């Protein structure tokens, strides 16, 4: 959980992570469906038990000083964010290789199962630990969003897309979403501005401060970034610049992918 603590030190107010389900139905924080890139393991996370996942090194890939850091549980992350006073965006992970891929029926079953376990876990914890005012759920998976809308109606939901589909607004309204989160590289200025006139828009993953400021000028409500310090410095400069002071000052969300993660189990689902 070192990246979460680093976010707090930078002054970030909201962090974003991805949640996935182990073979034995334990909720873990991990970005990729497969373990190869960000751990010393291999294969799909959902094919491993919680014990197998907790034995992995999830830190060395980023820097040797984070060696032997285990994959964190969702329960650990919630407690850490509460302790640090951070808001949390939990992406309920899609089962496809990429967010924009069309899911198979098998993918949809896996996505619904993950969302169901997330909902049961949140209901078990209650609002004292998983506060609806501080936690928002998001997903590329329509199947997962449908489950979240049905079972956790008092929690906010964000609809994620790589490319904007023609029926985006119907899906957004049907699932009672609070924001539309899109890939800024795959939408035009005109398209983003039109959507911003209708609903709150967040864009990912924005690491260039000047690009972030451009997106803010188009009306986006915030950005997801791996480089929050650079973007926050740019925002601070804008607040004292006569030419930029009229721009909306957004809430910055920290990284699309946690850089490192650590922690011991405190509440095991």
C-alpha positions in Angstrom: 0.0 0.0 0.0 3.0 2.3 -0.4 1.4 4.1 -3.4 -1.7 4.9 -1.3 0.4 6.5 1.4 2.5 8.3 -1.2 -0.7 9.7 -2.7 -1.7 11.1 0.7 1.7 12.7 1.1 1.3 14.4 -2.3 -2.0 15.9 -1.2 -4.2 13.8 -3.4 -7.8 13.4 -2.1 -9.0 10.4 -4.0 -7.2 7.2 -5.1 -8.3 4.6 -7.8 -7.6 0.9 -7.7 -8.9 -2.3 -9.4 -10.5 -5.1 -7.5 -10.4 -8.8 -8.6 -11.5 -12.1 -7.2 -9.3 -15.1 -6.2 -10.2 -18.7 -7.0 -11.6 -19.0 -3.4 -13.6 -15.7 -3.5 -11.3 -13.3 -1.7 -11.2 -9.7 -3.0 -7.7 -8.5 -4.0 -6.3 -5.3 -5.4 -4.5 -5.8 -8.7 -4.5 -4.0 -12.0 -4.0 -6.7 -14.6 -6.0 -9.8 -15.1 -2.8 -11.7 -15.3 -0.1 -11.7 -12.6 3.0 -11.7 -14.9 3.7 -8.0 -15.2 3.3 -6.7 -11.7 4.3 -9.8 -9.5 6.6 -12.7 -9.6 3.7 -14.9 -10.4 2.1 -15.9 -13.6 -1.3 -16.7 -15.1 -4.7 -15.3 -14.3 -5.3 -14.0 -10.8 -8.7 -15.7 -10.6 -7.1 -19.1 -11.0 -5.1 -18.7 -7.8 -6.1 -19.1 -4.2 -5.8 -16.3 -1.6 -2.9 -18.1 0.0 -1.1 -18.4 -3.3 -1.7 -14.7 -4.1 -0.5 -13.6 -0.7 2.8 -15.4 -1.2 3.7 -13.3 -4.3 6.1 -10.4 -4.5 4.1 -7.5 -5.8 6.8 -4.8 -5.3 10.1 -5.7 -6.9 8.8 -5.1 -10.5 8.6 -1.4 -9.6 11.6 -1.0 -7.4 13.8 -3.3 -5.3 13.1 -1.3 -2.2 9.5 -2.6 -2.3 10.6 -6.2 -2.5 8.3 -8.8 -0.9 5.3 -6.5 -0.6 2.2 -8.7 -0.9 -1.0 -8.1 -2.9 -3.4 -6.2 -0.7 -6.9 -7.2 0.2 -9.8 -4.8 -0.5 -10.5 -4.9 3.2 -7.0 -3.6 3.9 -7.3 -0.9 1.4 -10.6 0.4 2.8 -9.1 0.6 6.3 -6.0 2.3 5.0 -8.0 4.9 3.1 -10.2 5.5 6.1 -7.1 6.0 8.3 -5.6 8.5 5.8 -8.8 10.3 5.1 -8.8 9.4 1.4 -11.7 8.9 -1.0 -11.7 5.7 -3.0 -12.7 4.8 -6.5 -12.9 1.0 -6.8 -12.9 -0.3 -10.4 -14.7 -3.7 -10.5 -12.5 -5.4 -13.1 -13.6 -6.5 -16.5 -12.8 -10.1 -17.4 -11.8 -9.2 -21.0 -8.1 -8.6 -21.9 -8.9 -4.9 -22.5 -11.6 -2.6 -21.3 -13.0 -2.0 -24.7 -13.2 -5.7 -25.8 -16.7 -7.2 -26.2 -17.2 -9.7 -23.4 -18.1 -13.3 -24.0 -20.9 -15.0 -22.0 -18.2 -16.6 -19.9 -16.7 -13.1 -19.3 -20.1 -11.7 -18.2 -20.6 -14.6 -15.7 -17.2 -13.9 -14.2 -17.9 -10.1 -14.1 -21.3 -10.6 -12.4 -19.7 -13.0 -9.9 -17.1 -10.5 -9.0 -19.6 -7.7 -8.6 -21.9 -9.9 -6.5 -19.0 -10.7 -4.1 -18.1 -7.0 -3.9 -21.7 -6.1 -3.0 -22.0 -8.8 -0.4 -18.7 -7.7 1.1 -19.6 -4.1 1.2 -23.0 -4.9 2.8 -21.2 -7.0 5.4 -18.8 -4.2 6.3 -21.4 -1.5 6.4 -21.1 2.3 5.9 -18.8 2.8 8.9 -16.0 1.1 7.0 -17.2 1.5 3.4 -18.8 5.0 3.4 -21.1 5.8 0.5 -19.9 9.4 0.7 -16.3 8.4 0.2 -16.4 5.3 -2.0 -17.4 5.2 -5.7 -17.5 2.0 -7.8 -16.6 2.0 -11.5 -16.4 -0.6 -14.3 -16.0 -1.1 -18.1 -18.4 -4.1 -17.5 -22.1 -3.4 -18.1 -22.8 -6.7 -16.4 -20.9 -5.6 -13.3 -22.6 -2.2 -13.2 -26.0 -3.8 -13.5 -25.3 -5.8 -10.3 -23.9 -2.8 -8.5 -26.9 -0.7 -9.4 -29.3 -3.4 -8.2 -27.5 -4.4 -5.0 -25.8 -1.2 -3.9 -28.1 1.6 -5.0 -26.8 4.0 -2.3 -23.3 3.9 -3.7 -22.2 5.9 -6.6 -21.2 4.3 -9.9 -19.0 5.5 -12.8 -19.3 4.1 -16.4 -15.9 3.5 -18.0 -15.2 3.3 -21.7 -12.3 3.2 -24.0 -14.2 4.6 -27.0 -17.6 6.3 -26.6 -20.4 4.0 -27.9 -23.4 5.5 -29.7 -25.8 4.5 -26.8 -23.5 5.7 -24.0 -26.1 8.1 -22.6 -28.9 5.5 -22.4 -26.6 3.1 -20.6 -25.4 5.8 -18.3 -28.9 6.9 -17.3 -30.2 3.3 -17.0 -27.5 2.4 -14.6 -27.9 5.6 -12.6 -24.2 6.6 -13.0 -22.6 9.6 -11.4 -19.8 10.1 -14.0 -18.7 9.0 -17.4 -15.0 8.1 -17.5 -13.3 7.9 -20.8 -9.9 7.5 -22.6 -8.9 11.0 -23.5 -6.8 9.7 -26.4 -9.8 8.2 -28.2 -12.2 11.1 -28.1 -12.2 14.4 -29.9 -12.4 17.8 -28.3 -15.9 18.3 -29.7 -17.1 14.9 -28.5 -15.8 15.5 -25.0 -17.3 19.0 -24.8 -20.7 17.7 -25.9 -20.6 14.9 -23.2 -19.5 17.4 -20.6 -22.6 19.5 -21.2 -24.7 16.5 -20.2 -22.8 14.6 -17.4 -19.6 14.8 -15.3 -16.6 13.5 -17.3 -13.3 12.1 -15.9 -10.5 11.2 -18.3 -7.8 8.6 -18.1 -4.8 8.2 -18.0 -3.4 11.8 -18.2 0.2 12.2 -17.3 1.0 15.4 -19.2 0.1 18.5 -17.1 -0.5 20.7 -20.2 -2.9 18.0 -21.6 -4.7 17.9 -18.3 -5.2 21.7 -18.3 -6.5 21.5 -21.9 -9.0 18.8 -20.8 -10.1 21.0 -17.9 -10.7 23.8 -20.3 -13.0 21.6 -22.3 -15.1 21.0 -19.2 -13.9 17.7 -17.7 -14.4 17.3 -14.0 -11.1 15.6 -13.3 -8.4 13.3 -14.5 -6.8 10.0 -13.5 -3.0 10.3 -13.5 0.1 8.4 -12.7 1.9 11.7 -12.2 -0.4 13.7 -9.8 2.4 15.9 -8.4 3.1 17.4 -11.9 -0.6 18.0 -12.6 -1.3 19.5 -9.1 1.7 21.8 -9.5 0.2 23.0 -12.9 -3.2 23.5 -11.3 -1.6 25.6 -8.5 0.2 27.7 -11.0 -3.1 28.2 -12.9 -4.8 29.6 -9.8 -2.4 32.5 -9.7 -2.2 33.0 -13.5 -4.5 35.7 -14.9 -4.9 33.8 -18.1 -5.8 30.5 -16.5 -7.6 31.6 -13.3 -11.1 31.1 -14.9 -10.5 27.4 -15.4 -12.5 25.0 -13.2 -10.2 23.6 -10.5 -10.8 19.8 -10.6 -10.4 17.0 -8.1 -7.3 15.0 -9.1 -7.5 11.2 -8.8 -4.3 9.2 -8.2 -3.1 6.5 -10.3 -4.9 4.4 -12.7 -2.6 1.6 -11.5 -1.1 1.4 -8.0 2.7 1.5 -8.3 3.3 -0.7 -5.3 1.1 -2.3 -2.6 1.5 -3.7 0.8 -0.2 -4.6 4.1 -1.3 -7.4 6.4 -4.8 -8.8 6.5 -7.0 -6.9 9.0 -10.5 -7.8 7.8 -10.6 -11.0 5.8 -13.7 -11.6 3.8 
